[in-house]
Amino acid sequence: MVKDVVRLFDGALVGIGDVPADIETLVSNLITDAPGDSTSGAEAFRSRLASALVVQARQSSEPALINFVRTQVGSPETEIQAVLSRLYDDLVANAELIKSRGITYGPAAPDGGNTGGGVIYRLVEDSQGYDLEATHVDTKTLRCVADQTTGAVKHQEQFRIDGQRAGVDAIEILGSGVGRQDAATRSKVSTDSELANCGFESFSLGSASFAAGIAALTSDSIVTGWELLNAGGAASDPTLFELDQNAAAQARELEGAAAPTSLRMTALSMIRQALSVNGVNLADGNPYMTVLAVKPENSADGSIVVTWGNKTQTITVASLSAGVWNKIPLDRDLDLWPASFNEEDPVFSVEWTGRTTGELVLDELEALVPMFGFDGLWYHTSGEVGPTANKWLQGDKILFADALAGSDSQFQQLLFRLFGRHLPHSGTPSAAWAEPF
């Protein structure tokens, strides 16, 4: 039943072929050669064709898909989006894969005229590790529309994201033809984190004090929201840390911060925060990005282990640039989704292991920051770090150019065009889902 619907839709696409281009040529010739003649007939024909392709295809395929899933999977749902979610879960449970669209996701490419600096991270995987194929295959452009001198807050530059031009109608699929500009699309800083005090500017020194801008913490010192622990996190030990308010020790100086402060690890140690401390309520359908700012000092060695929920990632200190600020993003994969990393009473921690020498300075953690969605994919905009780092400037652009590696999938393309969804997939699908249907 489903294959019959897919064949019908795919056959309509093939059958239409060059008809849209032929209609455009006809209309153009009428305007040029016979300006008195009406073009409404050709335009009406195209309108009916588009309606048949999308509206009629949806009306035909929706009940067929619902009936198929209810019969094959035992789904109680009757609404198409819920039914497709049920089908997705069933395919995952049974290791069944449909044919992939074969999209090549382009890397971030700075426009040649950029004068500022920063990084835009993109996530193209869902919570099961499958590419997010419910997207237009076009070039997405992120443009800085306001910096600190043209209306935005320092380090929180405003961005707009746009897809390419949309087709005239549903027959011609080009770009998304849409854009987005709101609070979610601006450049992110530590205060956008779901965790508390990720700039380390809230603290109680206890019996410690600042000397030359540095405070060696004592056993009664507190950094709000964070546990300051020994190696392995077995016990509290603030004496393994320092607070530093010197300008050279700041990754960013946020607007409104009375005394920018960074945290220095002077020995094997760990900082940890339970998500419950800040009352974190994660949205299951949203991925969360983490970017660390780390400055290795005095020949620091060993490894940095980041833990969020039940996931970990290890960074070798030797891979970082010594004596300067480094941006360390977590891998953009399925582990950024709450469905992947969530557990009972989850915590976020940064641990320094294997150290024999040196210190590590932490500041401006972008820790579990909600990514923003656009055209089925997810983005995180982040400025550079360090006292001399270039900031994003109005007019800076980052482009992501996506393309099809070959011919599009029959079924996955139908799901995207009619319902904005994708299913688990592979370039070599399961036998039951092999194409052509």
C-alpha positions in Angstrom: 0.0 0.0 0.0 2.7 2.5 1.0 4.8 1.5 -2.0 1.9 2.1 -4.3 1.5 5.7 -2.9 5.3 6.3 -3.2 5.3 5.0 -6.8 2.3 7.3 -7.6 4.0 10.4 -6.2 7.4 9.6 -7.8 5.7 8.8 -11.1 4.0 12.2 -10.9 7.4 13.9 -10.4 8.9 12.0 -13.3 5.9 12.6 -15.5 5.8 16.3 -14.9 9.4 16.5 -16.1 10.0 19.7 -18.1 6.4 20.8 -18.0 7.1 23.7 -15.5 9.9 25.0 -17.7 7.7 24.6 -20.8 4.9 26.6 -19.1 7.3 29.4 -18.1 8.5 29.5 -21.7 4.9 29.7 -23.0 4.0 32.5 -20.6 7.2 34.4 -21.5 6.5 34.1 -25.2 2.9 35.2 -24.8 4.0 38.3 -23.0 6.6 39.1 -25.7 4.9 37.9 -28.9 1.3 38.3 -28.1 0.9 40.9 -25.3 -2.9 41.1 -25.9 -3.4 37.4 -25.3 -4.1 36.1 -21.8 -1.6 34.0 -19.9 -4.1 32.9 -17.3 -4.8 29.6 -19.1 -1.2 28.4 -18.8 -0.9 29.7 -15.2 -4.2 28.0 -14.2 -2.9 24.7 -15.7 0.3 24.9 -13.6 -1.7 25.7 -10.5 -3.9 22.7 -11.0 -0.8 20.6 -11.6 0.8 21.8 -8.3 -2.4 21.0 -6.5 -2.5 17.5 -7.9 1.1 16.9 -6.9 0.9 18.1 -3.3 -2.6 18.4 -2.1 -3.9 15.3 -3.8 -0.8 13.4 -3.0 -1.2 14.2 0.7 -4.9 13.3 0.7 -4.0 9.9 -0.9 -0.9 9.1 1.1 -2.0 10.2 4.6 -4.7 7.5 5.1 -2.5 4.9 3.4 0.4 5.6 5.8 -1.9 5.6 8.8 -3.6 2.4 7.8 -0.2 0.7 7.1 1.3 1.7 10.4 -1.8 0.7 12.4 -1.9 -2.7 10.6 1.8 -3.5 10.6 2.9 -1.9 13.9 -0.3 -1.9 15.9 -0.2 1.9 16.3 -3.2 3.3 18.2 -2.5 6.8 16.8 -4.7 8.3 14.1 -2.8 11.6 13.5 -0.2 11.5 10.8 2.7 13.1 12.8 2.1 10.7 15.7 1.8 7.8 13.3 5.2 8.7 11.6 6.8 8.9 15.0 5.5 5.4 15.8 6.8 4.1 12.5 10.2 5.7 13.2 10.5 3.9 16.6 9.4 0.6 15.1 12.0 0.8 12.3 14.7 1.6 14.9 13.6 -1.3 17.2 13.7 -3.8 14.3 16.9 -2.4 12.6 15.0 -1.6 9.4 16.2 1.3 7.2 14.6 3.1 4.3 16.6 4.6 1.4 18.6 7.7 2.3 18.3 10.9 0.3 22.0 11.0 0.1 22.5 14.6 1.2 26.0 16.0 1.5 26.1 18.6 4.3 28.6 21.3 3.6 30.9 22.6 6.3 30.8 26.2 7.6 32.3 28.4 5.0 33.2 32.0 5.9 32.3 34.6 3.3 35.4 36.1 1.7 34.5 39.6 2.9 34.3 38.7 6.7 36.2 41.1 9.0 35.0 39.7 12.4 35.5 36.3 13.9 33.6 33.4 15.5 32.3 29.9 14.8 28.9 28.6 13.9 28.3 25.0 14.8 25.7 22.9 13.0 24.1 19.6 14.0 22.7 17.4 11.2 22.0 14.2 13.2 18.9 13.1 15.1 18.9 11.4 18.5 19.5 8.0 16.9 22.4 9.2 14.8 20.6 9.4 11.5 21.0 12.4 9.3 18.2 15.0 9.5 17.0 14.6 5.9 13.7 16.6 6.2 15.5 19.7 4.9 15.8 21.6 1.7 19.0 20.9 -0.3 20.2 24.4 -0.7 22.7 26.9 0.8 21.9 28.3 4.2 23.4 31.7 5.0 23.9 33.2 8.4 24.6 36.9 8.4 25.5 39.2 11.3 22.9 41.9 11.2 24.0 43.8 14.3 27.2 44.0 16.4 28.0 45.9 19.6 28.1 49.3 17.8 25.0 48.8 15.6 22.4 47.7 18.2 23.5 44.4 19.7 25.1 43.6 23.1 28.9 43.0 23.2 29.6 39.4 22.4 25.9 38.7 21.7 25.8 39.8 18.1 22.5 39.3 16.3 22.3 36.9 13.3 19.8 36.1 10.7 19.6 32.8 8.8 18.1 32.4 5.4 17.6 29.6 2.9 17.7 30.1 -0.9 14.8 31.2 -3.0 11.8 28.9 -3.0 10.3 27.5 -6.1 7.3 29.2 -7.7 5.0 26.5 -6.3 5.2 22.9 -4.9 6.2 21.5 -8.3 9.6 23.2 -8.2 11.5 22.5 -5.0 14.5 24.8 -4.7 15.4 26.5 -1.4 13.2 26.9 1.7 12.5 30.5 0.8 12.3 31.4 4.5 14.5 33.1 7.1 14.7 33.4 10.9 15.9 36.2 13.1 15.1 36.3 16.8 16.8 36.0 20.3 17.7 32.4 19.6 19.8 33.2 16.5 22.2 35.6 18.3 25.7 34.7 19.3 25.7 32.8 22.6 27.7 33.4 25.9 27.9 31.7 29.3 24.7 33.3 30.5 22.8 31.4 27.8 23.7 28.1 29.5 21.1 25.9 31.2 23.6 25.6 34.1 24.2 28.3 36.7 27.2 30.6 37.0 29.1 29.4 33.9 31.3 32.5 33.9 32.3 31.9 37.6 31.6 35.5 38.6 29.4 34.5 41.6 31.4 33.3 44.6 32.1 33.6 48.3 35.8 33.7 49.1 35.4 32.7 52.8 38.8 33.2 54.4 40.6 33.6 51.0 41.4 37.0 49.5 42.5 38.5 46.2 46.2 39.5 45.8 47.4 40.9 42.4 44.0 39.8 41.0 44.3 36.2 42.1 42.6 34.4 45.0 43.9 31.0 46.1 40.7 29.4 47.4 40.5 28.0 50.9 38.4 25.1 52.3 35.5 27.5 53.1 35.4 29.1 49.6 32.4 28.7 47.4 31.8 29.2 43.6 28.1 29.4 43.3 26.4 26.4 41.8 29.6 24.3 41.4 31.1 21.6 43.5 34.9 22.0 43.6 36.2 18.5 43.9 39.5 16.5 44.1 40.6 14.0 41.5 37.8 11.6 40.6 35.3 13.8 42.4 35.4 11.9 45.6 35.5 14.8 48.0 35.2 18.6 48.1 38.6 20.5 47.9 38.4 24.1 46.9 42.1 24.5 47.7 42.9 23.0 44.3 41.4 26.1 42.6 42.1 29.8 42.1 39.9 32.7 41.0 41.6 35.1 38.6 40.3 38.6 37.8 43.2 39.8 35.7 42.3 40.9 32.2 44.6 38.3 30.5 42.8 35.5 32.3 39.4 36.4 30.9 37.9 34.6 27.9 35.2 37.3 27.5 34.2 40.3 29.5 30.5 40.3 29.4 28.6 43.6 29.4 27.3 44.3 32.9 29.8 42.1 34.7 31.2 44.0 37.7 34.4 41.9 38.0 35.0 39.3 35.2 36.4 36.2 36.8 37.9 32.9 35.6 38.5 29.7 37.5 42.0 28.1 37.5 42.5 24.4 38.2 46.0 24.0 39.8 46.0 20.2 40.3 44.1 17.1 39.4 40.5 18.1 40.1 36.9 18.4 38.9 34.1 20.9 38.8 30.6 19.5 38.9 27.0 20.8 38.8 23.8 18.8 39.0 21.3 19.9 36.5 18.8 20.2 39.3 20.8 23.1 40.9 19.5 25.5 38.3 16.1 23.7 37.9 17.0 22.6 34.4 14.0 21.4 32.4 15.3 20.1 29.1 13.1 20.1 26.0 13.3 16.6 24.5 12.9 17.8 20.9 15.8 20.3 21.2 19.6 19.5 21.1 21.9 21.3 23.6 25.4 22.5 22.6 28.4 22.9 24.8 31.6 24.9 24.1 34.4 25.2 26.6 36.9 28.0 26.8 40.2 26.7 28.2 43.7 28.2 28.6 46.5 25.8 29.4 49.4 27.4 31.4 52.9 26.4 32.4 53.2 23.3 30.2 49.9 21.8 31.3 49.4 18.2 30.3 46.9 15.3 30.8 43.3 15.3 29.6 40.1 17.1 30.1 37.0 14.9 30.5 33.6 16.5 30.0 30.6 14.6 31.3 27.0 15.5 30.7 24.4 13.0 31.8 25.6 9.6 30.7 27.9 10.9 28.0 31.6 11.8 28.1 34.1 13.3 25.8 37.9 13.5 26.4 40.2 16.2 25.1 44.0 15.8 25.2 45.5 19.0 26.6 48.5 18.6 24.3 46.2 19.1 21.4 45.4 22.6 22.6 47.4 25.8 22.0 49.4 26.6 25.1 49.2 29.9 26.8 46.1 31.1 24.9 42.4 30.6 25.0 41.0 27.6 23.1 37.4 27.0 22.1 36.5 23.3 22.6 33.1 22.3 21.2 31.6 18.9 22.0 31.1 16.7 18.9 28.0 17.5 16.9 26.3 14.1 17.0 23.4 12.2 18.6 24.9 12.8 22.1 23.7 16.4 22.1 20.0 15.3 22.3 18.4 14.8 25.8 17.0 11.5 24.6 20.6 10.3 24.3 22.3 11.8 27.4 19.6 12.0 29.9 19.6 9.9 33.0 18.3 10.0 36.6 19.7 13.1 38.4 22.1 14.0 35.5 25.2 16.1 36.2 27.6 18.2 34.1 31.3 18.0 35.0 34.7 19.0 33.8 37.6 16.9 35.2 41.4 17.2 34.7 43.0 13.8 34.6 46.6 12.6 34.0 48.2 15.9 35.0 51.8 16.0 36.0 52.4 19.8 35.6 50.8 23.1 34.8 47.4 24.7 35.3 44.2 25.0 33.3 42.0 28.2 33.3 38.3 27.8 32.6 35.9 30.6 31.7 32.8 31.5 29.8 31.5 27.9 29.5 28.6 27.7 27.0 27.2 24.6 28.8 24.1 22.9 27.6 22.9 25.9 25.5 19.7 25.2 23.5 20.6 25.1 19.7 18.2 26.9 17.4 16.4 25.1 14.5 16.0 26.1 10.9 14.7 24.1 8.0 15.1 20.8 9.9 18.7 21.4 11.1 20.2 22.9 14.2 22.7 25.7 14.8 24.8 27.4 17.6 26.5 30.7 17.0 29.5 31.5 19.2 32.1 34.3 19.2 35.8 34.0 19.6 37.5 34.1 23.1 40.5 35.9 24.5 41.3 39.5 25.2 42.5 40.2 21.6 39.9 38.0 19.7 38.0 39.4 16.8 34.3 39.8 17.4 31.6 39.2 14.9 30.9 42.4 12.9 27.8 43.5 11.0 27.9 42.0 7.5 29.9 38.9 8.4 28.5 35.8 6.7 28.8 32.0 7.2 27.5 29.7 4.5 26.5 26.0 4.6 26.1 24.6 1.1 24.3 21.3 1.0 23.8 19.1 -2.1 22.5 15.7 -3.2 25.2 13.2 -3.8 23.1 11.4 -6.4 19.4 10.8 -7.1 16.9 11.6 -4.3 15.1 8.9 -2.4 11.5 8.1 -3.4 10.0 7.5 0.1 12.2 9.9 2.1 11.5 12.7 -0.4 7.8 12.1 -0.1 7.9 12.2 3.7 9.8 15.5 3.6 7.8 17.2 0.9 4.4 16.2 2.3 4.9 15.9 6.1 8.3 17.5 6.9 9.6 14.2 8.4 12.3 11.6 7.9 12.8 8.0 8.9 15.9 5.9 9.8 17.8 5.4 6.6 20.9 4.2 4.8 22.5 4.3 1.4 21.9 0.5 1.4 18.4 0.2 2.8 16.8 -3.0 4.2 15.5 -5.4 1.6 11.8 -4.6 2.3 12.5 -0.9 1.6 14.9 -1.2 -1.3 14.2 1.3 -4.1 13.0 1.8 -6.8 9.6 0.7 -5.4 
